[in-house]
């Protein structure tokens, strides 16, 4: 649980799921949450000390900026990505099976 890796794994998983489902708004919300947790120092809060990574609860600004930028990219994707005719959402598939 050191350096917030469990948060990172859960958030990366959520972002990936919502990107696959083409739910860009929810993926961007997860990115902004990751940015907030990085500012608090709960994710990526470490300092390299020789051969060891030592926990440091402080803002990880480069990571926070990267997550925020990624969130903005996903918000833009809402308007820039054209829906595919081949893409069927999971709710459409459930309706067809019922």
PyMOL commands that set and color helices and strands:
alter all, ss='L'
color gray80, all
select helices_A, chain A and resi 2-20+24-40+61-80+90-97
alter helices_A, ss='H'
color red, helices_A
select strands_A, chain A and resi 46-49+52-55
alter strands_A, ss='S'
color yellow, strands_A
deselect
rebuild
show_as cartoon
